[in-house]
Amino acid sequence: MTASGPSPLGDNAGQRPAPPSASAAEYWNSLLRADVEMQPPYCADLATQMRERKLTFGDRIHCPFLRPFFLDERDEARVRAVAETIAVLGERVVQAALESKELMAQFGLRPEEERLVRIEPGYATASTSSRLDAFLLPNSLEFAEYNAESPAGLGYSQTLSEVFSELEVMSRFREAFSVRSYPLMESILDALLASYRDWGGTSKAPQIAIVDWRGVPTWSEFEILQARFEKLGVPTMICDPRDLEFDGKALTAQGRKIDFVYRRVLINDMIARPAECAALLAAYEGRAVCMANTLRCKIPHKKAFFAVLTDERNREIFSPEERELIRRHVPWTRLVGEIRTTRAGETIDLLAHIREHRENFVLKPNDEYGGTGVMLGWEMDAAAWDEAIERAVKDGYGTWVVQEKIAVRREVFPFVEAGGKVMMKDMLVDLAPYLFRGKLAGFLTRLSSTGLANVTSGGGQIPAFAVKRLA
């Protein structure tokens, strides 16, 4: 799974095809021809295809790589079992926190956030769409965090899969492996409509509004989703929150009444810019429109969700089987503060413990995304780590979490450098399963040469395919 950084193209790439007994990755690499796929004109044409299909984040194309990620049926099954369980637990702790002030306090919600999560949304599912960050290895499966607030990327992921599915090299690859992709856009639409029906909606083709700020780098994904939803027979518009109007009965934009809001604007923005989001919030609070994800998704979206899962205080919320799953797959996590807590059955002073074992921990803001503010203890010296801890304490309890280091996956991928030269490059692989109403629907697969894998910090994306060797 590991390699030693950038190296000239090798690992069977461009050579005679590897035997079908080779791994899927090795076989794919062997099909890349030195005089075709690994030449700058081919790479430039592939990049053009991506731009034409809106596979860009700002000015960058999503995928400067020439190989997908492959997982077999066994790996897919073990990811499914754990990810779907964590999604179930996310929904369970939402209801439990709404009933328990003590449990709610463990998430570190600000007063204005707690007010929003206590608004009755009209149906029970907090997170119609969610995503976990996972690291899948042969002998382990560990999750870094849970994005419960309407995660991005699913439109990009499916479109990227469609681009790779149309490549000639994929046709040759299918001679040795069956290949299955994930219809993420169809699946999310089904999930959105199911939440709409749970809310009480009756239209067979409700007017959907994808709502986020005009000019965000993911606007191109909204256009991808809009086109697919409308192709599937559901009218869809893209709106800035400032486009919305609410007259006390109906939420409208562009002269049309909105039945369903697919909310991509973040709750943090709704709080920070209340006047601009007033119509959206008023319509939601007045039950004039169905919205997914509901504002209650903020509870499990907090990084402290994993602290709730791994804290012995909460063991009665989970069955013995669930506690064992948490122990094996969820990293020990705590809100940072001058507290005593438990780890591995022992009582510890939290700050003293994480200072002494810096190389085993990571500090994260309790409520950020895209890797913002994440500090890896093993990449810092003791003085910098101590300073980071002091800053976290000063910011107040509930602002930061500390999480134990987990095993990550690394693989070598053919990478297209500026100018079109192809190199084999050692990359961290974050396989992030999407859960739509708690069911595995597909993956966002991100690669990074650093310790963090996310698109916003400069990482790349590749499609994921489930494969099976043909007899």
FENSULLIN-V353295 format. One record per residue. D_CENTER is the distance of its C-alpha to the mean C-alpha in whole Angstrom. Layout:
d_center=D_CENTER
d_center=D_CENTER
//
This chain:
d_center=22
d_center=23
d_center=25
d_center=27
d_center=25
d_center=27
d_center=29
d_center=32
d_center=30
d_center=31
d_center=30
d_center=32
d_center=30
d_center=33
d_center=35
d_center=37
d_center=34
d_center=34
d_center=35
d_center=33
d_center=33
d_center=30
d_center=27
d_center=25
d_center=23
d_center=27
d_center=28
d_center=26
d_center=27
d_center=31
d_center=31
d_center=30
d_center=33
d_center=34
d_center=36
d_center=34
d_center=30
d_center=30
d_center=33
d_center=32
d_center=33
d_center=30
d_center=27
d_center=28
d_center=29
d_center=25
d_center=24
d_center=26
d_center=25
d_center=21
d_center=22
d_center=24
d_center=21
d_center=19
d_center=17
d_center=17
d_center=15
d_center=18
d_center=21
d_center=19
d_center=18
d_center=15
d_center=17
d_center=20
d_center=20
d_center=22
d_center=21
d_center=18
d_center=16
d_center=18
d_center=18
d_center=21
d_center=21
d_center=22
d_center=18
d_center=17
d_center=19
d_center=18
d_center=14
d_center=15
d_center=17
d_center=15
d_center=12
d_center=14
d_center=16
d_center=14
d_center=13
d_center=17
d_center=17
d_center=15
d_center=17
d_center=20
d_center=20
d_center=19
d_center=23
d_center=24
d_center=23
d_center=25
d_center=28
d_center=28
d_center=29
d_center=28
d_center=25
d_center=24
d_center=25
d_center=23
d_center=20
d_center=21
d_center=21
d_center=23
d_center=26
d_center=25
d_center=22
d_center=23
d_center=26
d_center=23
d_center=21
d_center=25
d_center=25
d_center=26
d_center=24
d_center=26
d_center=24
d_center=22
d_center=18
d_center=16
d_center=13
d_center=13
d_center=10
d_center=7
d_center=4
d_center=5
d_center=6
d_center=9
d_center=12
d_center=15
d_center=18
d_center=22
d_center=22
d_center=19
d_center=16
d_center=14
d_center=11
d_center=10
d_center=9
d_center=7
d_center=6
d_center=9
d_center=10
d_center=9
d_center=6
d_center=7
d_center=8
d_center=9
d_center=12
d_center=12
d_center=11
d_center=14
d_center=16
d_center=16
d_center=17
d_center=20
d_center=21
d_center=21
d_center=23
d_center=25
d_center=26
d_center=30
d_center=28
d_center=26
d_center=29
d_center=31
d_center=28
d_center=29
d_center=32
d_center=31
d_center=28
d_center=26
d_center=23
d_center=21
d_center=18
d_center=15
d_center=16
d_center=13
d_center=15
d_center=18
d_center=16
d_center=14
d_center=18
d_center=19
d_center=17
d_center=18
d_center=21
d_center=21
d_center=20
d_center=23
d_center=25
d_center=25
d_center=25
d_center=29
d_center=28
d_center=31
d_center=30
d_center=29
d_center=28
d_center=27
d_center=26
d_center=22
d_center=22
d_center=18
d_center=19
d_center=18
d_center=20
d_center=22
d_center=21
d_center=17
d_center=16
d_center=14
d_center=17
d_center=18
d_center=15
d_center=16
d_center=19
d_center=18
d_center=17
d_center=20
d_center=22
d_center=21
d_center=21
d_center=25
d_center=25
d_center=25
d_center=27
d_center=25
d_center=26
d_center=23
d_center=24
d_center=22
d_center=23
d_center=23
d_center=23
d_center=27
d_center=28
d_center=28
d_center=31
d_center=32
d_center=35
d_center=35
d_center=35
d_center=32
d_center=29
d_center=30
d_center=29
d_center=31
d_center=33
d_center=31
d_center=31
d_center=27
d_center=26
d_center=23
d_center=20
d_center=17
d_center=16
d_center=13
d_center=16
d_center=14
d_center=17
d_center=18
d_center=19
d_center=21
d_center=22
d_center=23
d_center=25
d_center=26
d_center=29
d_center=27
d_center=25
d_center=28
d_center=28
d_center=25
d_center=25
d_center=28
d_center=28
d_center=25
d_center=27
d_center=30
d_center=28
d_center=29
d_center=26
d_center=23
d_center=20
d_center=16
d_center=14
d_center=17
d_center=18
d_center=18
d_center=14
d_center=15
d_center=16
d_center=14
d_center=11
d_center=14
d_center=13
d_center=16
d_center=15
d_center=15
d_center=19
d_center=20
d_center=19
d_center=21
d_center=24
d_center=27
d_center=28
d_center=26
d_center=26
d_center=28
d_center=25
d_center=24
d_center=26
d_center=28
d_center=25
d_center=22
d_center=23
d_center=24
d_center=20
d_center=19
d_center=22
d_center=20
d_center=17
d_center=16
d_center=17
d_center=20
d_center=19
d_center=21
d_center=22
d_center=24
d_center=27
d_center=31
d_center=31
d_center=32
d_center=29
d_center=29
d_center=27
d_center=29
d_center=31
d_center=33
d_center=33
d_center=32
d_center=32
d_center=29
d_center=30
d_center=32
d_center=30
d_center=27
d_center=30
d_center=32
d_center=29
d_center=27
d_center=26
d_center=24
d_center=21
d_center=19
d_center=19
d_center=16
d_center=17
d_center=16
d_center=14
d_center=13
d_center=10
d_center=9
d_center=11
d_center=14
d_center=17
d_center=16
d_center=19
d_center=20
d_center=23
d_center=24
d_center=24
d_center=26
d_center=30
d_center=31
d_center=32
d_center=29
d_center=27
d_center=30
d_center=30
d_center=26
d_center=27
d_center=29
d_center=27
d_center=25
d_center=28
d_center=29
d_center=26
d_center=27
d_center=26
d_center=22
d_center=21
d_center=20
d_center=19
d_center=20
d_center=18
d_center=20
d_center=19
d_center=17
d_center=18
d_center=16
d_center=16
d_center=18
d_center=20
d_center=22
d_center=21
d_center=24
d_center=23
d_center=24
d_center=26
d_center=27
d_center=30
d_center=29
d_center=30
d_center=28
d_center=27
d_center=26
d_center=23
d_center=22
d_center=18
d_center=15
d_center=13
d_center=9
d_center=9
d_center=5
d_center=7
d_center=7
d_center=9
d_center=12
d_center=15
d_center=14
d_center=14
d_center=12
d_center=12
d_center=11
d_center=8
d_center=6
d_center=9
d_center=10
d_center=13
d_center=15
d_center=18
d_center=18
d_center=16
d_center=13
d_center=10
d_center=9
d_center=10
d_center=12
d_center=14
d_center=15
d_center=13
d_center=14
d_center=12
d_center=14
d_center=14
d_center=14
d_center=17
d_center=19
d_center=22
d_center=25
d_center=28
d_center=31
d_center=35
//
